[in-house]
Amino acid sequence: MDDTILLILFIAVTSISGYVLKLLTLSGSLAAFVIGICVSIGFGIEGLLLLGFFFISSSLWSKYKRKFKMNIEQRHEKGSRRDWAQVAANGGAAALFSMLNLVIPDPAWIFGFSISAAAANSDTWASEIGSLSKKPPVFIRTFKRTDAGTSGAISLLGTVAALCGSFTIAALAFFLFHLPLTDFFIIFIFGFAGNIIDTLFGAFGQVVYQCKICGAEIESTIHCRNKTIHKRGLLVMNNDFVNFSSCFLSASLGMLFTSLLN
């Protein structure tokens, strides 16, 4: 009982710290608390440490060279402080697999949980670090150079960052859950695949708006204090939808792959 109380207090302090440090909005802090509780119930302190590393590292990368990224953030629907939807988009799949492990215990859920976290970390590191590339990224729909921060665009720096992001989560899962080496590679590969799926969704399905004042292509419905117009993509596929879908889909594919191996 004492351990449970301490764990809840730890999650609460961490969530509140995210708000105080301006890494999370108030709704984001509450969402982080709920997801933290779900993960701790499903996978214990090991799962909490794994997901906590993602949230902390991704938040710190978002703050790194913040002034340089300010123009890029204007293209996005939201800023660097994560609200409840962003927290749920990146950690919701992990929370779901945690609860499934509680209700129907099965080693397969560890893959779902770890891969979804690896995919979220891979995509976030790619976005935050890749935006610092000296060369403009390439938009995969046209294979032409485009502005940094464009969904569906890739760069060498961003790709390396995505690989590192997936690798770190896979390595942590390997040590925390005492997994065999083959499981490490599965988590690493499918975690990186989540970033690829996110990029494809971003290029071919994610909603894009255009500002009527400055003509910029952005993800927000408001720009230059005016409503933007829909240019392409599905209205339902905003960045949060894409993030959650890529995490869930890559995790599902990873679990399917492991089931075929066994």
N, C-alpha and C positions, 0 to 999 in steps of 0.2 A: 504493500500500500504506500509506504514511504517513497519507494522508487517511482511509483506512478505519479505521485504528487510532484516530485522533483522533476520528472520528465515534462509534465504539463507546465510547470514554472519555467523550465528551460525554453520550451517552445514559445511561451508567452513573452518572455524577456527578449528572445530573438526577434519575434514579430514586432514588438514595440520598438526595439532598437532600429529595425528597418525603417520605421516611420520617423523616428527621431533623427536619424541620419539622412533623411530625405531620399532613401532608396525606394520606399514604398509610400503610396498614398494611404489614407486611413482605411479605405476599402481593401486595398492591397494587403495591408497588415492583417486585417481580419481574415482574408482569404488564405494568407500564408499560415495563420494559426490553425485554421480548419484543416488545411492540407497536411500540416505538420502532425496534427493529432491522428489523421487517417493513416499516415505513413508509419507513425510510431506504433499504432495498434497492429498494423499488418506486418511490418518488418522490423519493429523494434528500433533500438538506438542505431543499429547498422544502417537501416534504411533512412533514418533521419539524418545521419551524418552524410550519406551519399547525396540526398536531395539538398541538404543544407549547403554542401560545397557548391552545387550548381547555383543556387540563389545568391550566395555571397560572391562567388567569382564573377558571375554574369553582371551583378550589380556594380561591382568594382570596375569591371571593364567598361561599363556604360558611363562611369564617371571619369574614366581616364581620358585626358585631353578633351574635356567637356567643351571648352570654348571652340576648339577646332570642329567639333561635331554639331555645333548649334545650327548651322545652316542646313545640315543633313536632317536634323530632327524636324525641321519645318516641313519636310516632305512627308513625314510619317503622321499617322493619325493621332499618336500620343507622344509624350515626351519621355525622358529617361526614368522618371518615377513610375513604377509599375502599379497599375490599379488592379482591382479584383479580377477583371477579365484577362489581363495579361498574366497574372499569377496563375489563374486557372488554366489558361491556354498552355502554359509551359509545365505546370505541375499537376494539372487535372488528370492526365492519363496515368501518371505515377500513383496518384491517390486512388484512382479506380482499381488498378492492379493490386494495390495494397489491401483494399477492402475485399476484393475477390479472394485474395490469399487468406484472409480472416474467415470468410464464409466457406470457401472450398479450398482448403490447404493443398497446394501442389507446387513442386519445385519450378514448374513452367512459369509461374507468375513472377519469379525472380528475373527471368529474361524480359518479360513485359515491363516490369518496373525499371530495371537497369537500362534497357534499350531506350525507353521513353525519356529517361533522364539524360542519357548520352546524346540522343537526338536534339533535345532542347539545348544542351550545353554546346553541342557542335554548331547549331544554327546561330545561337547567341554570340559565341566567340567569332564566328565567321562575319557576322554583321558588325559587331563592335570593333574588332581588330581590322577586318577587311576595309572598313571605311577610312582607315588611316593610310591606305595604299597611295603611293605617289602617282601611280598610273590609274586613270579612270577604269572602272570595271567594264566588262563586256556583257551586253544584254543578250541572253541566249535565244531570244526569239529572232533577233536580227543579226546577231554576231557583230554588232557595232558598239563602239565605245559609248558609254552613257554616263550620267551623273552618279556620283557615289551615293549610296543609300537607296538606289532603285531596286525594288523587289524583282527577283528573277535575273539579277546581274551577278557575275562572278569575277573574282580577281585571284591572282596567284597567292597573294597574302591571305585573302579570305579563305581560300581552299586549305592552305596549310593550317590556318587557325582552326578551321572546322575539324580537320584530322586530329589536331592536338586536343580540342575540346572533347571529342568522342573518346580519344585514347585515355584521357585522365579519368573520366567516369568509369570506363571499362576496367582500368587498373584499380580504382578504388573498390569497385564491385568485386573484383578478383580477390582482393585482400580481405574486405569486410565480410563477404559471404563464403570465403574459403572455396572458391570455384576452381575447377580444372582449367588448364591453359586453353583448351579448345573453346570453353565458354567465354573466356576473355576475348578471343578473336571474334566470336559471334557477336558479342555486345559491341565491340569496337566497329566492326564492319556495318552492322545494321544501324548503329547510332549515327555513323557518317552518312549512311543511306537516307536517314531521316532528313539530313541537311539537303541532300540532293532532291528529295521529294518536295521539300519546302521551296527550293529554288524553282522547280518545275511548276508547282502551283502558283508561285509568285509571278512567273512569266506568262503563263497561259490561262490562269483562272482568276487570280486575285483582282479585286475591284480597284480601278484607278479613276481618279477624278481630275478635272482640269480647272484651274483657277480662271475665272472670267476676266480678272483684272490684269494679272501678270502672265498668264498663259502657262504657268508651271503645272507639270503633272505630279499629283500628290495622292496620298491615301486618305486625306481628311475631307469631310463634307463642308468645311469652312476654311477659307484662306483669304488673306487680305480683307478680313472682316466681312466677307461676302460668301454666299453659298456657292459651292463649286458645281460643275456639271459632270454627269457620269460619262466617261469616255470609253472604257472597256472593262471586261471582267464581270463576274457574277456579283450582284449586290451583297449576297450573303457571305461571300468569301473575302472578309476583311482579314487583316493581319492576324488577329487572334484566332479566327477560324482556321486559317492556314497553319498556324503554329500547332494548335491542338491536333489537327488532322494528320500532320506529318509525324508527330510524336506517336500517335496511336497507330497509324498505319505501319510505320517502320517497326514498332514493337510487335504488332500482330504478324507481320511477315517474318520477323525473327523467331517468334514462337512456332509458327508454321514450319519454318526451316528445321528447327530443332526436333520437332515432332516427326518429321520425315526421316531424320537421321536415326532416331531411336526405333 
